[in-house]
């Protein structure tokens, strides 16, 4: 039986650290739980902490806190590598990452996150369009057609 990570072609013979990538993908937005306040039935709004720190630094803080609690060094591999992937997952300083991706795993995690966000933008651009209709998407810099 193949698990999903084994089935992904990116991992076969690539030398990538699958565990770091998979943990990063699962954890990269965990800080959003603290970044937003939500009181049903109203919409989620950014918390003061979320506005001042953001989810990227919050997830790093969570990891460091767990490392201290469990007497694990948070500045040694593989924890350092995981922290780097999480801190760099937005890819650019102007997009909210305190650092740019500096390992192959971090580049992959950033691109997975970027692809997901672009797919969400494309999905939202087609809301309300009839089949065959299109609208220009500023963030994607192209017309998006509904099929």
VEXLUMTOR-170260 format. One record per residue (C-alpha): residue number from 1; chain; x, y, z. Coordinates in pm, 1 decimal, decimal comma. Each point is the difference from the previous one (the first is absolute). Last residue first. Layout:
<atom num="NUM" chaine="A" X="X" Y="Y" Z="Z"/>
...
//
This chain:
<atom num="147" chaine="A" X="-1620,1" Y="2628,6" Z="-1788,4"/>
<atom num="146" chaine="A" X="32,0" Y="340,6" Z="166,5"/>
<atom num="145" chaine="A" X="273,2" Y="214,8" Z="-159,0"/>
<atom num="144" chaine="A" X="257,7" Y="197,5" Z="201,7"/>
<atom num="143" chaine="A" X="153,9" Y="291,5" Z="-186,7"/>
<atom num="142" chaine="A" X="357,9" Y="70,0" Z="105,5"/>
<atom num="141" chaine="A" X="217,2" Y="194,5" Z="243,7"/>
<atom num="140" chaine="A" X="-43,1" Y="-261,2" Z="275,0"/>
<atom num="139" chaine="A" X="-50,2" Y="261,5" Z="273,3"/>
<atom num="138" chaine="A" X="-198,9" Y="225,0" Z="-237,5"/>
<atom num="137" chaine="A" X="-236,5" Y="-273,5" Z="-115,7"/>
<atom num="136" chaine="A" X="-185,5" Y="98,5" Z="-315,7"/>
<atom num="135" chaine="A" X="-340,8" Y="-158,5" Z="-43,8"/>
<atom num="134" chaine="A" X="-134,8" Y="-278,2" Z="-212,9"/>
<atom num="133" chaine="A" X="-324,2" Y="-164,9" Z="-102,1"/>
<atom num="132" chaine="A" X="-10,0" Y="-328,9" Z="-186,5"/>
<atom num="131" chaine="A" X="-207,5" Y="-160,7" Z="274,1"/>
<atom num="130" chaine="A" X="-170,1" Y="286,5" Z="183,8"/>
<atom num="129" chaine="A" X="205,0" Y="204,2" Z="244,4"/>
<atom num="128" chaine="A" X="-126,6" Y="65,6" Z="352,1"/>
<atom num="127" chaine="A" X="309,5" Y="-138,3" Z="168,0"/>
<atom num="126" chaine="A" X="270,3" Y="-45,7" Z="-265,5"/>
<atom num="125" chaine="A" X="253,3" Y="239,6" Z="154,6"/>
<atom num="124" chaine="A" X="-39,0" Y="-172,5" Z="338,7"/>
<atom num="123" chaine="A" X="126,0" Y="-326,5" Z="-148,1"/>
<atom num="122" chaine="A" X="296,3" Y="171,5" Z="-168,0"/>
<atom num="121" chaine="A" X="95,8" Y="170,9" Z="328,4"/>
<atom num="120" chaine="A" X="-29,0" Y="-332,9" Z="184,7"/>
<atom num="119" chaine="A" X="219,7" Y="-168,3" Z="-263,5"/>
<atom num="118" chaine="A" X="257,0" Y="278,1" Z="40,5"/>
<atom num="117" chaine="A" X="4,8" Y="-53,3" Z="377,7"/>
<atom num="116" chaine="A" X="50,7" Y="-374,7" Z="-40,9"/>
<atom num="115" chaine="A" X="278,1" Y="51,4" Z="-253,4"/>
<atom num="114" chaine="A" X="179,1" Y="243,2" Z="233,7"/>
<atom num="113" chaine="A" X="-25,2" Y="-240,1" Z="294,5"/>
<atom num="112" chaine="A" X="138,6" Y="-288,9" Z="-207,3"/>
<atom num="111" chaine="A" X="268,5" Y="233,2" Z="-137,1"/>
<atom num="110" chaine="A" X="108,0" Y="109,1" Z="347,5"/>
<atom num="109" chaine="A" X="14,5" Y="-361,3" Z="121,4"/>
<atom num="108" chaine="A" X="214,2" Y="-94,4" Z="-302,3"/>
<atom num="107" chaine="A" X="240,6" Y="290,5" Z="52,3"/>
<atom num="106" chaine="A" X="27,5" Y="-90,3" Z="369,4"/>
<atom num="105" chaine="A" X="81,5" Y="-361,0" Z="-89,0"/>
<atom num="104" chaine="A" X="265,7" Y="107,9" Z="-248,5"/>
<atom num="103" chaine="A" X="158,6" Y="214,8" Z="270,0"/>
<atom num="102" chaine="A" X="36,2" Y="377,3" Z="36,7"/>
<atom num="101" chaine="A" X="-360,0" Y="124,3" Z="-19,7"/>
<atom num="100" chaine="A" X="-5,5" Y="375,1" Z="70,8"/>
<atom num="99" chaine="A" X="-11,7" Y="128,8" Z="357,6"/>
<atom num="98" chaine="A" X="-244,6" Y="199,1" Z="215,0"/>
<atom num="97" chaine="A" X="-278,5" Y="-110,8" Z="-232,7"/>
<atom num="96" chaine="A" X="-284,4" Y="249,7" Z="-30,5"/>
<atom num="95" chaine="A" X="-52,6" Y="41,9" Z="-375,6"/>
<atom num="94" chaine="A" X="246,0" Y="294,7" Z="-12,2"/>
<atom num="93" chaine="A" X="265,7" Y="-222,1" Z="159,1"/>
<atom num="92" chaine="A" X="-46,4" Y="-256,8" Z="-272,0"/>
<atom num="91" chaine="A" X="-72,8" Y="-372,3" Z="-16,2"/>
<atom num="90" chaine="A" X="-321,5" Y="-22,8" Z="200,6"/>
<atom num="89" chaine="A" X="128,8" Y="-332,5" Z="137,3"/>
<atom num="88" chaine="A" X="323,1" Y="149,4" Z="137,3"/>
<atom num="87" chaine="A" X="-68,2" Y="-21,5" Z="374,5"/>
<atom num="86" chaine="A" X="-159,8" Y="-343,3" Z="-36,1"/>
<atom num="85" chaine="A" X="282,9" Y="-148,4" Z="-206,6"/>
<atom num="84" chaine="A" X="258,2" Y="157,8" Z="232,4"/>
<atom num="83" chaine="A" X="-172,2" Y="-139,4" Z="309,3"/>
<atom num="82" chaine="A" X="1,9" Y="-347,7" Z="-153,0"/>
<atom num="81" chaine="A" X="372,1" Y="28,9" Z="-81,1"/>
<atom num="80" chaine="A" X="79,4" Y="123,2" Z="350,6"/>
<atom num="79" chaine="A" X="-197,6" Y="-290,8" Z="145,4"/>
<atom num="78" chaine="A" X="196,7" Y="-251,4" Z="-209,4"/>
<atom num="77" chaine="A" X="265,7" Y="110,7" Z="81,9"/>
<atom num="76" chaine="A" X="97,8" Y="216,1" Z="293,9"/>
<atom num="75" chaine="A" X="-131,3" Y="344,2" Z="103,3"/>
<atom num="74" chaine="A" X="-312,8" Y="-123,3" Z="179,7"/>
<atom num="73" chaine="A" X="199,0" Y="-224,5" Z="234,0"/>
<atom num="72" chaine="A" X="-244,7" Y="-246,2" Z="154,6"/>
<atom num="71" chaine="A" X="-71,2" Y="8,6" Z="373,0"/>
<atom num="70" chaine="A" X="-367,5" Y="-93,7" Z="-44,5"/>
<atom num="69" chaine="A" X="-139,6" Y="326,4" Z="139,9"/>
<atom num="68" chaine="A" X="275,3" Y="199,5" Z="-170,6"/>
<atom num="67" chaine="A" X="-71,2" Y="-169,3" Z="-332,5"/>
<atom num="66" chaine="A" X="-374,4" Y="54,9" Z="41,3"/>
<atom num="65" chaine="A" X="56,2" Y="373,6" Z="62,0"/>
<atom num="64" chaine="A" X="231,9" Y="22,9" Z="-300,9"/>
<atom num="63" chaine="A" X="-262,9" Y="-165,4" Z="-219,5"/>
<atom num="62" chaine="A" X="-280,5" Y="225,3" Z="121,7"/>
<atom num="61" chaine="A" X="215,7" Y="311,8" Z="-49,5"/>
<atom num="60" chaine="A" X="71,7" Y="-108,9" Z="-357,7"/>
<atom num="59" chaine="A" X="-374,3" Y="-42,8" Z="-57,1"/>
<atom num="58" chaine="A" X="-58,7" Y="351,5" Z="135,5"/>
<atom num="57" chaine="A" X="274,9" Y="155,6" Z="-212,6"/>
<atom num="56" chaine="A" X="-168,2" Y="-125,7" Z="-315,6"/>
<atom num="55" chaine="A" X="-354,9" Y="71,6" Z="118,7"/>
<atom num="54" chaine="A" X="48,2" Y="375,0" Z="32,4"/>
<atom num="53" chaine="A" X="163,8" Y="196,0" Z="280,7"/>
<atom num="52" chaine="A" X="-173,3" Y="337,2" Z="44,1"/>
<atom num="51" chaine="A" X="-318,2" Y="-58,8" Z="-196,3"/>
<atom num="50" chaine="A" X="-37,3" Y="-355,7" Z="128,0"/>
<atom num="49" chaine="A" X="60,4" Y="109,2" Z="359,6"/>
<atom num="48" chaine="A" X="-270,5" Y="265,1" Z="-40,3"/>
<atom num="47" chaine="A" X="-223,3" Y="-272,8" Z="-140,3"/>
<atom num="46" chaine="A" X="-87,6" Y="-7,8" Z="-366,5"/>
<atom num="45" chaine="A" X="-367,9" Y="-37,8" Z="-70,3"/>
<atom num="44" chaine="A" X="-198,4" Y="-315,3" Z="-75,6"/>
<atom num="43" chaine="A" X="-354,0" Y="71,0" Z="-116,0"/>
<atom num="42" chaine="A" X="-301,5" Y="-1,5" Z="230,1"/>
<atom num="41" chaine="A" X="-224,0" Y="-296,5" Z="84,0"/>
<atom num="40" chaine="A" X="199,7" Y="-99,6" Z="194,4"/>
<atom num="39" chaine="A" X="277,4" Y="182,4" Z="185,6"/>
<atom num="38" chaine="A" X="331,1" Y="-26,3" Z="-178,8"/>
<atom num="37" chaine="A" X="329,2" Y="153,4" Z="94,9"/>
<atom num="36" chaine="A" X="286,1" Y="-36,1" Z="-245,7"/>
<atom num="35" chaine="A" X="378,7" Y="-22,4" Z="27,5"/>
<atom num="34" chaine="A" X="-16,9" Y="-263,5" Z="272,7"/>
<atom num="33" chaine="A" X="-144,8" Y="-278,8" Z="-217,0"/>
<atom num="32" chaine="A" X="196,1" Y="155,5" Z="-285,7"/>
<atom num="31" chaine="A" X="317,2" Y="-125,5" Z="171,9"/>
<atom num="30" chaine="A" X="-75,5" Y="-348,2" Z="-135,0"/>
<atom num="29" chaine="A" X="63,5" Y="131,7" Z="-353,6"/>
<atom num="28" chaine="A" X="333,6" Y="-171,7" Z="-72,2"/>
<atom num="27" chaine="A" X="-63,7" Y="-307,4" Z="217,1"/>
<atom num="26" chaine="A" X="-122,3" Y="-267,2" Z="-244,3"/>
<atom num="25" chaine="A" X="215,3" Y="114,2" Z="-292,3"/>
<atom num="24" chaine="A" X="301,7" Y="38,0" Z="227,5"/>
<atom num="23" chaine="A" X="-44,5" Y="-345,9" Z="149,6"/>
<atom num="22" chaine="A" X="-24,4" Y="-149,1" Z="-350,7"/>
<atom num="21" chaine="A" X="306,1" Y="184,9" Z="-126,0"/>
<atom num="20" chaine="A" X="214,3" Y="-79,3" Z="305,2"/>
<atom num="19" chaine="A" X="-103,4" Y="-365,7" Z="-7,9"/>
<atom num="18" chaine="A" X="66,8" Y="-31,1" Z="-373,9"/>
<atom num="17" chaine="A" X="358,0" Y="123,9" Z="31,1"/>
<atom num="16" chaine="A" X="78,8" Y="46,8" Z="-367,3"/>
<atom num="15" chaine="A" X="259,7" Y="-234,3" Z="-152,9"/>
<atom num="14" chaine="A" X="-186,1" Y="10,8" Z="-329,7"/>
<atom num="13" chaine="A" X="2,4" Y="-373,8" Z="-75,3"/>
<atom num="12" chaine="A" X="-377,9" Y="-15,6" Z="32,7"/>
<atom num="11" chaine="A" X="-119,5" Y="292,2" Z="210,0"/>
<atom num="10" chaine="A" X="-136,3" Y="226,3" Z="-275,1"/>
<atom num="9" chaine="A" X="-181,2" Y="-297,6" Z="-154,3"/>
<atom num="8" chaine="A" X="-256,5" Y="-6,3" Z="283,2"/>
<atom num="7" chaine="A" X="-103,6" Y="-359,9" Z="62,3"/>
<atom num="6" chaine="A" X="228,4" Y="-46,6" Z="299,1"/>
<atom num="5" chaine="A" X="-148,4" Y="311,2" Z="165,1"/>
<atom num="4" chaine="A" X="-354,5" Y="-131,5" Z="-61,2"/>
<atom num="3" chaine="A" X="69,1" Y="-335,8" Z="159,8"/>
<atom num="2" chaine="A" X="56,2" Y="-294,3" Z="-228,7"/>
<atom num="1" chaine="A" X="-131,2" Y="-343,3" Z="94,2"/>
//
